[in-house]
Amino acid sequence: MIKIKNSLVLRELLISRYHPSLIELILWVLQRYDGIVITSGYRDGDKGVHGTESCRGIDIRSWGLKKKDGSDTNAGVLCTEINTTWKYDPKRPDKLCAVHHNSGSGLHVHLQVHKNTTMNGAQDK
């Protein structure tokens, strides 16, 4: 199950298209983790991945995460697993698909993709 923080975030999720790689990343996370709460999606006027068309960024709550086996986990474990499996842009290995940070709106996990995002070293697009 996936939860959405509030009706404002639900609107953010419904107002824009999402990049296919971001959708695949989110579905991949949902197969492995419970307790996922989306806290932000598309943001009109945002200069980063949250404002692109198709949207390439989404935020999730960094606490309350559980692995599918029921064990508690943390945002650091989630980010490591994502970044080990997904490559934001193979040409820029310093960029990550998952970042646990506080960009001014509180601590959260920021998920992002690029047009060249690959999974498990798949061929570049």
ABEGO torsion letter per residue (X at the ends): XBBBABAAAAAAAAABBBBAAAAAAAAAAAAABBGBBBABBBBBGBABAAABOBBABBBBBABGBBBAAGBBBBAAAAAAAAAAABBABAABAABBABBBBBAGAEBBBBBBBBAABBBGGBBBX
